[in-house]
Amino acid sequence: MAIVLNHTIVPAKDKKAAARFFADTFGLSYDASDDHSHFAPVRVNDALTLLFDTEDVFKSHHYAFQVGDAEFDAILARVKRAGPMRGQ
């Protein structure tokens, strides 16, 4: 069996706001009614879910997603429309 990343926890100042922002930016859906225990989940694809969790203090994280040119252009347009992030 191949090793597949199933989920990871993403720390944020406000888990629901961060999950909503990420989902909107990447053209995914975030369903607040689908919260697991205390996480705000965003399904990225069939194999990966990001579980956003509220933390007061955390180190910066880097996540890299490979997308095609059309997806990249759409994501970049949504980032530009959203403007600067504050407190995510």
Backbone hydrogen bonds, N-H to C=O, Kabsch-Sander energy under -0.5 kcal/mol:
donor,donor_aa,acceptor,acceptor_aa,energy
6,N,4,V,-0.5
8,T,49,T,-1.2
10,V,51,L,-2.3
12,A,53,D,-2.0
18,A,14,D,-2.7
19,A,15,K,-2.5
20,R,16,K,-2.4
21,F,17,A,-2.5
22,F,18,A,-2.8
23,A,19,A,-2.6
24,D,20,R,-2.7
25,T,21,F,-2.6
26,F,22,F,-2.5
27,G,23,A,-0.6
27,G,24,D,-0.7
28,L,23,A,-3.1
32,A,30,Y,-0.7
34,D,31,D,-2.7
35,D,32,A,-1.2
36,H,39,F,-0.6
39,F,36,H,-3.8
40,A,52,F,-2.4
42,V,50,L,-2.5
44,V,42,V,-0.6
44,V,48,L,-2.6
45,N,48,L,-1.5
49,T,6,N,-2.0
50,L,42,V,-2.9
51,L,8,T,-2.7
51,L,49,T,-0.5
52,F,40,A,-2.2
52,F,50,L,-0.8
53,D,10,V,-2.3
55,E,12,A,-2.6
67,V,65,F,-0.6
72,F,68,G,-2.7
73,D,69,D,-2.5
74,A,70,A,-2.0
75,I,71,E,-2.7
76,L,72,F,-2.9
77,A,73,D,-2.0
78,R,74,A,-1.9
79,V,75,I,-2.4
80,K,76,L,-2.5
81,R,77,A,-2.2
82,A,78,R,-2.1
83,G,79,V,-1.4
